[in-house]
Structure formats: structure tokens, C-alpha cells
Amino acid sequence: MTARRMRVRIRATFLLYLATLALLASPEACLGAVCALAVHEAGHLLAARALGARFAQMELTPFGGVISGAPGAQFPGGPRGALIALAGPLGNALALAALLSMPVRGMLGDPLARQLALPNAVMLAFNLLPALPLDGGQIVFCLFRFALGASRLIALLCALGACLGAGMIALCGAGLWRYGLLNVSLLLVGAYLIASAARCREAMLLQNLYSVVRERRERPSAARRLTLYAVPEDAPLYSLLPLIEHSDAAGFVVATQAGERAFGEAAALGALLHESALSVGEFAKSAGQKLDSATKVCVFP
């Protein structure tokens, strides 16, 4: 059996980021960013292969590469997952040390060596920040998810990622207001980081579905405030995970061709453990309770 090749997906914002570096900084800065990214992702892939993990796709974004597993596979957890996440920054650290060494500086010339070293230093420091979807956030999650709880830790680390992106945009705005200079790269990375933090939260909850379900079932059922959500029929069932995680207790109402149907979080989580690809409408038709049009009353299990 031949192994499947990993698919590489290049975001348009990544190309725009490189173009801004080449036009507003220098071609050498653009080359340095590409080389730093290549070293960083090579570190992840080499560590994953050594530790027996498989990845299906690499997505190139303004703040680096995002690697996702094959269908049905999860990112390794514990020390093994932390080592894979750490391998990318470690690759940048080794490249930085090599570029600043006297033999390499003498061969490349001091200006070019510094131009190539700077992106490695930035990528090293940036990716070690404890926020998702950055490597530092993945390391913290792998090491502390059992001690602090998967749902709570995912929410915290993704919120930190969104705050980091907002801070970068604010810094860009401050530079524009104070000095009249717009740092387009900083703006792109900040905006994309906010969007990626939101997507990462849903993906991480789905990857750690068994932990999420166990934690929800272990919560005391008394005095839980129910939040009722109206959800579209064509939404995937797994898209309800952030709503469930955000609520004390969650219930859902969906309008289908057969009428309005309702179901609770326990039924949704149970279905996700077996058929996560279902749509909300498909699940509601088979397992939801018909909502009384006169009284609009439904008892959630």
C-alpha cells in the first residue's frame, strides 16, 4: 500500500503577505520569510514522522503553516504531541544559530545572513506564545489538557489567540496614527490570527470530542441555566460544539420540512461520537422531538 501524499494548500492571504514583504521591505526579506517557514514546517514533519504521526494537509497562512491530520486521525497528545509542536520552533532556533555563525556569515555576507536570520528569530518567538493556533498554545494544551480540562483550556487558548491578533491590529493602528506608517504585514497576520483562532476552537473541540463529552457529563445537572439556540437545517452537527461548550446547558431548535424539532446537548453529543458528519436537519428528523406549535414546549433529556 502506498502512503498518501500530504496536500499543501496555499491561502491567498499568504501570497499577499509575501508580496507586501517583497514590495514594502525587500526581496531578501521575502526570501527569508519563505526559508524560515520551510525550516519551521520541516521540523514539524520530521518530528511527526519520527514519532509515528501522519498528516493529510498543510495550509500556508500569513503566520505560518497549519498542519491537519488525516480523516479520523487526531493530533497526538501528551509529551508526544508537545514534541511535534516544539519541533517547528526548534528548527528555527537551529537555523538562527547557523545563520549567525561566523562560517555562514562569511559565506553569505553579513547583510544577507542577517536578513535570513531575522524571520527565523521572529517565527521562533512568535510561535512559542501560549495561544492557539500557534505552536505554544498546542504545547500548553498537550501538556495540561487533563489537569485543566480540554474544553476550558481550548476556550482559554483560542481566546488568547484572538486577543493576540487584536493586539497586533491595534499596534498597526497605533503606528499609523503616531507615525503615519501602515504595517500591512502586521495587519494581515493579526486579522488572520483572529479568524484562525475561531476556526481552531471548533476543530480542537471536535478532535477532543471524547474529553468534551466526558467533561459535560460529569458536570452537576442541578441549577444549570438552559440556553436555547435556533440553528439552520443544513449546518453540520459538529458546528454545535462551540455553542455547547459556551453554554451552561444547551438546547437546539431546527425548522425542517416536517415542522420544528428540538433536541438537547446530550442527544447531540451522543450522535457526534458515532456520526459527526451528520447535518443538523438529518439528526433532528430522526432523533429530535416535535415542537408543539401551540405551546412551543419541549422537555430536553
C-alpha positions as CSV (number, residue, x, y, z in Angstrom):
1,M,0.0,0.0,0.0
2,T,1.4,3.4,-0.9
3,A,1.2,6.3,1.5
4,R,-0.9,9.3,0.6
5,R,1.0,12.4,-0.1
6,M,0.3,15.4,2.1
7,R,-1.7,18.1,0.3
8,V,-0.4,21.6,0.5
9,R,-3.0,24.4,0.4
10,I,-1.7,28.0,-0.1
11,R,-4.0,30.7,1.1
12,A,-4.3,33.9,-1.0
13,T,-3.5,35.9,2.1
14,F,-0.2,34.1,2.4
15,L,0.8,35.2,-1.1
16,L,-0.4,38.7,-0.3
17,Y,1.8,38.7,2.8
18,L,4.9,37.7,0.8
19,A,4.1,40.3,-1.8
20,T,3.9,43.0,0.9
21,L,7.3,41.9,2.3
22,A,8.9,42.0,-1.2
23,L,7.4,45.3,-2.2
24,L,7.5,47.2,1.1
25,A,10.6,45.7,2.7
26,S,12.9,43.9,0.3
27,P,13.1,40.7,-1.8
28,E,15.7,39.4,0.7
29,A,13.1,39.8,3.5
30,C,10.6,37.8,1.4
31,L,13.2,35.1,0.8
32,G,14.0,35.0,4.5
33,A,10.3,34.5,5.4
34,V,9.9,31.6,2.9
35,C,13.1,29.9,4.1
36,A,12.1,30.3,7.8
37,L,8.7,28.9,7.1
38,A,10.2,25.9,5.2
39,V,12.6,25.2,8.1
40,H,9.8,25.5,10.6
41,E,7.4,23.1,8.8
42,A,10.2,20.7,8.1
43,G,10.8,20.5,11.8
44,H,7.2,19.6,12.5
45,L,7.1,17.0,9.7
46,L,10.4,15.3,10.6
47,A,9.3,15.0,14.3
48,A,5.9,13.7,13.3
49,R,7.4,11.0,11.1
50,A,9.9,10.0,13.8
51,L,7.0,9.7,16.4
52,G,4.6,7.9,14.0
53,A,2.1,10.7,13.4
54,R,0.5,11.2,9.9
55,F,-0.8,14.5,8.5
56,A,-3.0,15.0,5.5
57,Q,-2.8,18.7,4.7
58,M,-0.6,21.7,5.3
59,E,-2.2,25.1,4.9
60,L,0.1,28.1,4.4
61,T,-1.1,31.2,6.2
62,P,0.4,34.7,6.9
63,F,1.6,33.5,10.3
64,G,3.0,30.1,9.2
65,G,1.7,26.7,8.3
66,V,-1.3,24.9,9.8
67,I,-1.0,21.1,9.7
68,S,-4.1,18.9,10.0
69,G,-4.4,15.2,10.4
70,A,-5.8,12.6,8.1
71,P,-9.6,11.9,8.3
72,G,-10.3,10.1,11.5
73,A,-6.9,10.9,12.9
74,Q,-6.2,13.2,15.8
75,F,-3.2,15.3,16.6
76,P,-1.1,13.3,19.1
77,G,-1.5,14.4,22.7
78,G,0.7,14.4,25.8
79,P,4.5,14.8,25.6
80,R,4.5,13.3,22.1
81,G,2.2,16.0,20.7
82,A,4.2,18.7,22.6
83,L,7.4,17.5,21.0
84,I,5.9,17.6,17.5
85,A,4.6,21.2,18.2
86,L,8.0,22.2,19.6
87,A,10.0,20.8,16.7
88,G,9.0,23.7,14.4
89,P,10.4,26.5,16.6
90,L,13.4,24.3,17.4
91,G,14.1,24.1,13.7
92,N,14.0,28.0,13.5
93,A,16.4,28.1,16.5
94,L,18.9,25.8,14.8
95,A,18.7,27.8,11.6
96,L,19.1,31.1,13.5
97,A,22.2,29.7,15.3
98,A,23.7,28.6,11.9
99,L,23.0,31.9,10.1
100,L,24.6,33.9,12.9
101,S,27.7,31.7,13.0
102,M,30.9,33.1,11.6
103,P,31.4,30.5,8.7
104,V,27.9,31.1,7.3
105,R,28.1,34.9,7.7
106,G,31.4,34.8,5.9
107,M,30.0,32.7,3.1
108,L,26.7,34.6,2.6
109,G,27.9,38.0,3.6
110,D,26.8,39.7,6.8
111,P,23.8,41.7,5.4
112,L,22.2,38.7,3.7
113,A,22.8,36.4,6.7
114,R,21.1,38.9,9.0
115,Q,18.2,39.3,6.5
116,L,17.7,35.5,6.6
117,A,18.2,35.2,10.3
118,L,15.6,37.8,11.3
119,P,12.5,35.9,10.1
120,N,13.7,32.8,11.9
121,A,14.0,34.8,15.1
122,V,10.5,36.3,14.7
123,M,8.9,32.9,13.8
124,L,10.7,31.3,16.8
125,A,9.5,33.9,19.3
126,F,6.0,34.3,17.8
127,N,5.1,30.6,17.6
128,L,6.1,29.9,21.2
129,L,3.4,32.3,22.5
130,P,0.9,30.3,24.6
131,A,-2.1,30.8,22.3
132,L,-3.9,28.7,19.7
133,P,-3.5,28.1,16.8
134,L,0.3,28.8,17.5
135,D,2.7,26.1,18.5
136,G,3.0,27.4,22.0
137,G,-0.7,27.0,22.5
138,Q,-0.6,23.4,21.2
139,I,2.3,22.6,23.6
140,V,0.3,24.0,26.6
141,F,-2.8,22.1,25.5
142,C,-0.9,18.8,25.0
143,L,0.7,19.0,28.5
144,F,-2.1,20.4,30.6
145,R,-5.4,19.3,29.0
146,F,-6.1,16.6,31.5
147,A,-5.2,18.7,34.5
148,L,-7.2,21.8,33.5
149,G,-9.9,20.2,31.3
150,A,-10.0,20.1,27.5
151,S,-13.0,22.4,26.9
152,R,-11.8,25.1,29.3
153,L,-8.3,25.0,28.0
154,I,-9.3,25.2,24.4
155,A,-11.6,28.2,25.1
156,L,-8.8,30.0,27.0
157,L,-6.0,29.4,24.5
158,C,-8.2,30.3,21.5
159,A,-9.3,33.5,23.3
160,L,-5.7,34.3,23.8
161,G,-5.0,33.8,20.1
162,A,-7.9,36.2,19.2
163,C,-6.6,38.7,21.7
164,L,-3.1,38.5,20.3
165,G,-4.5,39.1,16.8
166,A,-6.5,42.1,18.0
167,G,-3.4,43.4,19.8
168,M,-1.4,43.2,16.5
169,I,-4.1,45.1,14.7
170,A,-4.2,47.7,17.5
171,L,-0.4,48.1,17.2
172,C,-0.7,48.6,13.5
173,G,-3.3,51.3,14.1
174,A,-1.1,53.0,16.7
175,G,1.8,53.0,14.2
176,L,-0.5,54.5,11.5
177,W,-1.8,57.2,13.9
178,R,1.6,58.1,15.5
179,Y,3.9,57.8,12.6
180,G,1.7,57.7,9.5
181,L,3.0,54.3,8.6
182,L,0.8,51.3,7.8
183,N,2.4,47.9,8.6
184,V,0.4,45.8,6.1
185,S,2.1,42.5,7.2
186,L,1.2,43.1,10.9
187,L,-2.4,43.9,9.8
188,L,-2.6,40.7,7.7
189,V,-1.2,38.4,10.4
190,G,-3.4,39.9,13.1
191,A,-6.6,39.6,11.1
192,Y,-5.9,36.1,10.0
193,L,-4.9,35.1,13.5
194,I,-8.3,36.2,14.8
195,A,-10.1,34.2,12.1
196,S,-7.9,31.1,12.7
197,A,-8.4,31.2,16.4
198,A,-12.2,30.9,15.9
199,R,-11.8,28.0,13.4
200,C,-9.2,26.3,15.6
201,R,-11.6,26.3,18.6
202,E,-14.2,24.2,16.6
203,A,-11.5,21.9,15.2
204,M,-9.9,21.3,18.6
205,L,-13.3,20.6,20.3
206,L,-14.0,18.0,17.5
207,Q,-10.5,16.4,17.8
208,N,-11.0,16.1,21.6
209,L,-14.7,15.1,21.4
210,Y,-14.4,12.2,23.9
211,S,-12.9,14.5,26.5
212,V,-15.5,17.2,25.8
213,V,-18.4,14.7,26.2
214,R,-16.9,13.2,29.4
215,E,-16.5,16.6,30.9
216,R,-20.0,17.7,30.1
217,R,-21.5,14.5,31.5
218,E,-19.5,14.9,34.7
219,R,-20.9,18.4,35.4
220,P,-23.6,18.6,38.0
221,S,-27.1,18.8,36.4
222,A,-28.7,20.9,39.1
223,A,-29.2,24.6,38.7
224,R,-27.9,24.7,35.1
225,R,-29.2,27.6,33.0
226,L,-30.6,26.4,29.7
227,T,-29.7,28.4,26.5
228,L,-31.9,27.7,23.5
229,Y,-30.4,28.1,20.0
230,A,-32.2,28.2,16.7
231,V,-29.9,26.5,14.2
232,P,-30.1,26.1,10.4
233,E,-31.1,22.7,9.0
234,D,-28.0,22.4,6.7
235,A,-25.5,23.2,9.5
236,P,-23.1,20.3,10.3
237,L,-23.8,18.7,13.7
238,Y,-20.2,19.3,14.8
239,S,-20.7,23.1,14.4
240,L,-22.9,22.9,17.6
241,L,-19.8,22.1,19.7
242,P,-18.7,25.7,20.4
243,L,-22.3,26.6,21.4
244,I,-22.5,23.6,23.7
245,E,-19.1,24.4,25.2
246,H,-20.0,28.1,25.7
247,S,-23.3,27.3,27.4
248,D,-24.1,26.1,30.9
249,A,-26.7,23.8,29.2
250,A,-27.8,24.0,25.6
251,G,-30.9,23.1,23.6
252,F,-31.5,23.4,19.9
253,V,-34.5,24.1,17.7
254,V,-34.4,23.5,13.9
255,A,-37.0,24.1,11.3
256,T,-37.4,21.2,9.0
257,Q,-39.9,20.4,6.2
258,A,-41.7,18.2,8.7
259,G,-42.0,21.1,11.2
260,E,-39.9,22.4,14.0
261,R,-38.0,19.9,16.0
262,A,-35.9,20.2,19.2
263,F,-33.1,18.3,20.9
264,G,-30.8,18.8,23.8
265,E,-27.0,18.7,24.1
266,A,-26.9,15.2,25.4
267,A,-28.5,13.8,22.3
268,A,-26.2,15.9,20.0
269,L,-23.1,14.8,21.8
270,G,-24.1,11.2,21.7
271,A,-24.6,11.4,18.0
272,L,-21.3,13.2,17.4
273,L,-19.5,10.2,19.0
274,H,-20.7,8.0,16.2
275,E,-21.7,10.1,13.2
276,S,-20.0,13.5,13.3
277,A,-20.7,14.1,9.6
278,L,-24.5,14.3,10.0
279,S,-26.3,17.6,9.3
280,V,-28.4,19.2,12.0
281,G,-31.5,18.6,9.9
282,E,-30.8,14.9,9.3
283,F,-30.2,14.4,13.0
284,A,-33.3,16.4,14.1
285,K,-35.6,14.4,11.7
286,S,-34.5,11.1,13.3
287,A,-33.9,12.0,16.9
288,G,-35.4,15.4,17.6
289,Q,-38.7,15.9,19.4
290,K,-41.5,17.6,17.5
291,L,-42.2,21.0,18.9
292,D,-45.8,21.7,19.7
293,S,-46.9,24.6,17.5
294,A,-49.4,25.8,20.0
295,T,-47.5,25.7,23.3
296,K,-43.9,25.7,21.9
297,V,-43.0,23.3,24.8
298,C,-40.3,20.7,24.7
299,V,-38.7,18.8,27.6
300,F,-35.0,18.2,26.9
301,P,-33.5,15.0,28.1
